Amino acid sequence: MIHNNLKKLIKSILYPNRIEIFAIIVLLALIITPITVNMYSKMDAKARQVNLYFSPYAEKLFGSNLMEELIREFEEKNPEIKIQPAVLTADTESLPGAKKAGEISGVDILFFDDDDFDIFAAAGFLTELSSFTNYDSGTLQLAIPLASFMDMLFYNINILNAAGFDSPPRSRDEFLAYARAVSRGNFGAYGAALSLYPNDRQALTRDVLAWIWASGGNFWPEEEGPVLNARAVINDINFLGTLNREGLLAPDVFNTAGDQRIEQFARGEIALMIASTRIIPYLRQRMGDEAFGITVIPGSGMGGKYSINISAVYAGINANSDHPDEAWKFLEFLADKSLLLCAELKAVPGMISNIIPGDYVRDDPFYSKAWDIFESALIAENFSGKPGAGQYERIFMEEIEILFKTSRTAQDTVLAIQRRWDRIKMELSAELP
């Protein structure tokens, strides 16, 4: 009996009953299955994950903290996509323009401003977006604008007060009078400034064409190519020639970039200059709110409708991207965040399509004044995105330089520009199929 009981005990230990065995198996399955499923799920997700790289210029524009916040939110909504900045190579940094991330293999999302838009477009770096937007605008859609700015006249309040003026110039005659008083007085400053440095991509639109647009000038009355209204433009060019001939401009016009002029203005060395609303936050930090003001660019008084130049910062998809669909998802996300991006940059007008400005515009005297001017003005049609844009702009710059450095008249300058433009138009027409 003892022997039989011992056998039963050993058997029960070595061979538990079927119910116990089933329970153990079920328990192990419950423990192991989630681990296995989770492991394979992670492996599958990792296999499906798309890595997108964006040009680091975005962090210079919007700040690394805001970009990290936006990327975190996007990745939470799209866990299959990971966004990270590309690493610029030494070769890229040395390229003309300084932000040629589009020439780096593997960059998917490009951030750029008007300085590089035409360069990127001409080089074929940008993906056409109409297949994503499902909208045919009649022109190539190569990028989405994230925030926009406008050119205005900036004036140094302290310098003008010292010269006997308590308000900014409202006409070109007043502008000349102010510039003469400052330049010929003992104020340690130049009356006005132009910066036509050839490598400054905004030089022509900011310091020459802005004066023409302020008088209502329009270079695109027809689609075939730009046309100068000779009588009106001669008057505008003659005004700039007067500033130069009378020595009312800060020196080194063709060797000084716009950023350098901004620094000179911030130091109190320039009384009047045209610049983008983009620099307002910087000048407020450097000079204080009471040291400078913004106003319209004086027109010629010939009755044309005041027009302003709009510049912007953009996002686009690299034409060489292996993941254009995923990149478009991120562009859509950024477009939805435009108000936030505009507020970060204090952009005026910000979103052109938005008829109601952001709180930062309504609650601030600088930005609300700029907005009021924007609402009452037309938007000038510039060269950006036009066929032959770089050639047309280069011709204008070359002829203006001849005007400034020789005794040639404004009339001969305008005629020379139009003749050369017409040749470009004929060459471009001949290239069409």
C-alpha positions in Angstrom: 0.0 0.0 0.0 2.8 2.4 0.9 4.4 1.5 -2.4 1.2 2.3 -4.4 0.6 5.6 -2.6 4.2 6.6 -3.3 3.7 5.9 -7.0 0.6 8.0 -7.1 2.4 10.9 -5.4 5.3 10.7 -7.8 2.9 10.5 -10.7 0.9 13.5 -9.6 4.1 15.5 -9.4 5.5 14.4 -12.7 2.3 14.2 -14.6 -0.3 16.8 -13.4 -3.9 16.3 -14.5 -5.1 17.6 -17.9 -6.9 20.6 -16.4 -3.7 21.8 -14.7 -1.7 21.4 -17.9 -4.3 23.4 -19.9 -4.3 26.1 -17.3 -0.6 26.4 -17.5 -0.6 26.5 -21.3 -3.3 29.2 -21.3 -1.4 31.3 -18.8 1.8 31.0 -20.8 -0.1 32.0 -24.0 -1.5 35.0 -22.3 1.9 36.1 -21.2 3.8 35.3 -24.4 1.2 36.4 -27.1 1.2 40.2 -26.4 5.0 40.2 -26.3 5.2 38.3 -29.6 2.5 40.5 -31.2 4.0 43.7 -29.9 7.5 42.6 -31.1 6.2 41.7 -34.6 4.1 44.9 -34.7 7.2 47.0 -33.9 9.2 45.2 -36.5 6.4 45.7 -39.1 6.1 49.4 -38.1 9.8 49.9 -38.3 9.9 48.2 -41.7 7.1 50.5 -42.9 8.5 53.7 -41.3 9.4 56.5 -43.7 12.3 58.8 -42.7 11.9 62.4 -44.1 14.7 64.9 -44.0 14.1 68.7 -44.1 16.6 71.5 -44.8 18.0 73.0 -41.6 17.0 76.5 -42.8 13.6 75.8 -41.2 15.2 76.0 -37.8 16.8 79.3 -38.7 13.4 80.6 -39.8 11.2 79.4 -37.0 13.6 78.4 -34.2 14.5 74.8 -33.2 12.0 74.8 -30.3 9.0 75.5 -32.5 10.2 73.0 -35.2 10.6 70.3 -32.6 7.1 71.0 -31.2 5.6 70.8 -34.7 7.5 67.6 -35.6 6.4 66.0 -32.4 2.7 66.8 -33.1 3.0 65.6 -36.7 4.7 62.3 -35.7 2.0 61.6 -33.1 -0.6 61.9 -35.8 1.5 60.0 -38.4 3.6 57.4 -36.5 4.7 55.8 -39.7 6.7 59.0 -40.6 9.7 60.3 -38.9 10.9 63.9 -39.6 14.5 65.0 -38.9 16.8 67.8 -40.1 19.3 67.0 -42.9 23.0 67.6 -42.3 24.5 70.2 -44.5 27.8 69.4 -46.0 30.7 71.8 -46.3 30.2 71.8 -50.1 26.6 72.9 -49.7 27.5 75.7 -47.3 30.0 77.1 -49.8 27.5 77.2 -52.7 26.2 80.6 -53.8 23.1 81.6 -51.8 24.2 79.7 -48.6 21.0 77.6 -48.3 21.2 75.1 -51.2 19.8 72.2 -49.3 18.0 71.1 -52.4 21.4 70.0 -53.8 21.9 67.4 -51.0 20.8 63.9 -51.9 18.2 62.7 -49.5 16.6 66.0 -48.5 12.9 65.7 -48.9 11.3 68.9 -47.6 12.9 72.3 -48.6 12.4 75.5 -46.7 13.5 78.7 -48.5 12.6 82.3 -49.2 12.4 84.5 -52.3 16.2 84.7 -52.4 16.3 81.0 -53.5 12.9 80.4 -55.1 14.0 81.2 -58.6 17.3 79.4 -58.2 15.6 76.2 -57.0 12.9 76.4 -59.7 15.4 77.0 -62.5 17.5 74.1 -61.3 14.6 71.7 -61.2 14.8 71.0 -57.5 11.1 71.5 -56.8 8.3 69.0 -57.3 5.2 70.4 -59.1 2.4 70.3 -56.5 -0.8 70.4 -58.6 -1.2 66.6 -58.4 -1.4 67.0 -54.7 -3.5 70.1 -54.5 -5.9 69.0 -57.3 -6.0 72.6 -58.5 -4.8 73.9 -61.8 -3.9 77.6 -61.3 -2.6 77.9 -64.9 1.0 78.2 -63.6 3.5 75.9 -61.9 2.8 75.3 -58.3 6.2 74.6 -56.9 5.8 75.6 -53.2 3.4 76.6 -50.5 3.9 80.0 -48.8 4.0 79.8 -45.0 4.3 83.5 -44.1 4.6 86.7 -46.1 6.1 90.1 -45.6 5.9 93.5 -47.4 8.4 96.2 -48.2 8.0 99.6 -46.5 9.9 102.8 -45.9 11.8 102.8 -42.6 12.8 106.1 -41.1 15.0 107.0 -38.1 12.9 109.3 -35.9 15.8 110.8 -33.9 17.7 111.7 -37.0 14.7 113.3 -38.7 13.8 115.2 -35.6 17.4 116.5 -35.3 17.2 117.7 -38.9 13.9 119.6 -38.2 11.3 117.1 -39.4 8.6 115.7 -37.2 7.0 113.2 -39.6 8.2 110.9 -42.4 8.3 112.2 -46.0 5.0 111.9 -47.8 6.2 112.7 -51.3 9.3 112.3 -53.3 10.0 116.0 -53.1 9.9 115.7 -49.4 12.0 112.6 -49.5 14.7 114.5 -51.4 14.4 117.5 -49.0 14.9 115.2 -46.0 17.8 113.3 -47.6 19.5 116.6 -48.5 19.1 118.0 -45.0 20.5 114.9 -43.3 23.3 114.3 -45.7 24.5 117.9 -45.7 24.0 118.4 -42.0 26.1 117.4 -39.0 24.2 114.4 -37.9 26.7 111.6 -38.5 24.3 109.9 -40.9 23.4 109.5 -44.6 20.1 110.7 -45.9 19.1 107.5 -47.7 20.4 104.2 -48.7 20.3 101.7 -51.6 21.9 98.3 -51.6 22.3 96.9 -55.1 24.9 94.3 -54.3 24.6 91.7 -57.2 24.5 88.7 -54.8 21.7 90.2 -52.8 18.7 88.5 -54.5 16.2 91.1 -53.1 18.3 94.1 -54.1 16.4 95.0 -57.3 12.9 94.5 -56.0 13.5 96.2 -52.7 15.6 99.3 -53.8 14.5 99.9 -57.4 11.3 98.2 -58.4 9.6 99.2 -55.1 9.8 102.8 -56.2 8.2 101.9 -59.5 5.4 99.9 -57.9 4.7 102.7 -55.4 3.7 104.8 -58.4 1.4 102.1 -59.7 3.9 100.6 -62.2 3.2 97.2 -63.7 5.7 95.2 -65.8 3.2 92.5 -66.8 0.4 94.0 -68.8 0.7 91.0 -71.1 1.8 87.4 -70.6 4.5 87.4 -73.3 7.0 89.3 -71.2 7.7 92.4 -69.1 7.0 95.9 -70.6 8.1 99.2 -69.2 5.7 102.2 -69.2 8.4 104.5 -70.5 7.0 107.8 -69.3 6.2 106.7 -65.8 9.4 104.6 -65.3 11.7 107.3 -66.6 10.4 109.5 -63.9 11.0 106.8 -61.2 14.5 106.1 -62.5 15.4 109.8 -62.7 14.4 110.1 -59.0 16.9 107.4 -58.1 19.5 109.0 -60.4 19.0 112.3 -58.5 19.7 110.6 -55.1 22.9 109.2 -56.6 24.1 112.3 -58.4 23.6 114.6 -55.4 25.5 112.3 -53.0 22.5 111.6 -50.8 23.0 107.8 -50.6 25.2 105.8 -48.3 28.4 104.8 -50.2 29.2 101.5 -51.9 25.8 101.1 -53.4 26.9 98.1 -55.5 29.1 96.5 -52.9 26.8 96.6 -49.9 24.1 94.0 -49.2 20.7 94.7 -47.6 21.7 93.0 -44.3 24.6 95.4 -44.0 22.3 98.4 -44.6 20.0 97.1 -41.8 23.0 97.1 -39.4 23.9 100.7 -40.5 20.3 101.8 -39.9 20.2 100.1 -36.5 23.4 102.0 -35.6 21.8 105.3 -36.5 23.9 105.8 -39.7 21.0 106.0 -42.2 17.9 108.1 -42.0 15.7 106.6 -44.7 15.7 103.1 -46.4 13.3 100.5 -47.8 13.2 97.2 -46.1 10.9 94.3 -45.3 8.5 94.1 -42.4 10.4 91.0 -41.6 13.1 93.1 -39.8 10.7 94.9 -37.5 11.3 92.6 -34.5 15.1 92.8 -34.9 15.1 96.7 -35.1 12.7 96.9 -32.0 15.2 94.8 -30.1 18.2 96.8 -31.3 16.8 100.3 -31.3 13.6 100.4 -29.2 10.1 101.2 -30.3 10.6 105.0 -30.1 13.7 105.2 -32.4 12.2 104.3 -35.8 9.0 104.2 -37.7 7.4 102.6 -40.9 5.4 104.2 -43.6 4.5 104.0 -47.3 7.1 104.4 -50.0 6.4 107.8 -51.6 5.0 107.6 -55.1 5.6 109.8 -58.1 2.3 111.6 -57.7 1.3 110.6 -61.3 -1.9 109.0 -60.1 -1.0 105.3 -60.2 -2.4 102.9 -57.6 0.0 102.3 -54.8 1.4 98.7 -55.0 3.6 96.8 -52.6 6.1 94.0 -53.1 5.3 90.8 -51.2 8.0 88.3 -50.2 7.5 85.1 -48.4 9.0 82.0 -46.9 8.1 78.7 -48.5 8.1 74.9 -48.1 8.5 72.6 -51.1 9.3 69.0 -52.0 12.6 68.1 -53.4 12.1 66.7 -56.9 14.6 64.0 -56.0 12.7 62.8 -52.9 11.9 59.1 -52.7 8.8 59.9 -50.5 6.9 62.7 -52.1 3.5 61.5 -50.8 4.7 61.5 -47.2 6.4 64.8 -47.7 3.2 66.3 -49.0 1.5 65.2 -45.7 4.0 67.3 -43.8 3.4 70.3 -46.1 -0.3 70.0 -45.6 0.3 69.9 -41.8 2.5 73.0 -42.0 -0.1 74.9 -44.1 -2.6 74.2 -41.3 -0.1 75.8 -38.9 0.5 78.9 -41.0 -1.2 81.2 -38.4 1.2 79.9 -35.7 4.2 80.3 -38.0 3.2 83.8 -38.9 2.8 84.7 -35.3 6.3 83.4 -34.5 7.8 85.5 -37.3 5.5 88.5 -36.6 4.7 88.4 -40.3 2.8 91.2 -42.0 0.6 90.6 -43.9 1.3 87.0 -42.8 -1.4 85.0 -44.7 -2.5 87.0 -47.7 -5.7 85.0 -47.9 -6.7 85.8 -44.3 -8.9 88.8 -44.2 -8.6 88.9 -40.4 -5.1 89.5 -39.0 -3.7 87.6 -36.0 -3.8 89.0 -32.5 -0.1 90.0 -32.8 -1.1 92.4 -35.6 -4.3 93.9 -34.1 -2.7 94.5 -30.7 0.6 96.1 -31.8 0.9 99.6 -33.3 3.8 98.6 -35.6 2.1 95.7 -37.2 -1.4 97.2 -37.2 0.0 100.2 -39.2 1.6 97.9 -41.7 -1.6 95.9 -42.0 -3.6 99.1 -42.7 -1.2 100.0 -45.5 -1.4 96.4 -46.9 -5.2 96.6 -46.9 -5.2 99.8 -48.9 -2.6 98.7 -51.5 -2.4 96.4 -54.5 0.0 93.5 -54.6 2.7 94.1 -57.2 3.3 91.3 -59.8 7.1 90.7 -59.5 9.4 88.4 -61.5 9.3 85.4 -59.1 8.3 82.3 -60.9 8.3 83.9 -64.3 10.1 82.4 -67.3 13.4 84.2 -67.8 13.1 86.0 -64.4 16.8 85.9 -63.6 17.7 87.3 -67.0 15.2 90.1 -66.8 16.4 91.1 -63.3 20.0 90.9 -64.3 19.5 93.2 -67.2 17.7 95.8 -65.1 20.5 95.7 -62.5 23.2 96.1 -65.1 21.5 99.1 -66.8 20.9 100.8 -63.4 24.6 100.4 -62.6 25.5 102.1 -65.9 23.1 104.9 -65.0 24.8 105.4 -61.6 28.3 105.2 -62.9 28.0 107.3 -66.1 26.2 110.4 -67.3 23.6 108.4 -69.2 20.0 109.7 -68.8 17.1 107.9 -67.3 15.3 107.8 -70.6 18.2 106.1 -72.3 18.4 103.6 -69.4 14.8 102.7 -69.7 15.0 102.3 -73.5 18.1 100.1 -73.1 16.3 97.8 -70.6 13.3 97.4 -72.8 15.5 96.6 -75.9 17.3 93.8 -74.0 14.1 92.5 -72.5 12.6 92.2 -75.9 15.5 90.1 -77.1 15.0 87.8 -74.1 11.3 87.5 -74.9 12.1 86.5 -78.5 14.6 83.9 -77.4 12.2 82.4 -74.9 9.4 82.3 -77.5 11.7 80.5 -80.0 12.4 77.8 -77.4 8.7 77.0 -77.0 7.5 73.9 -78.8 
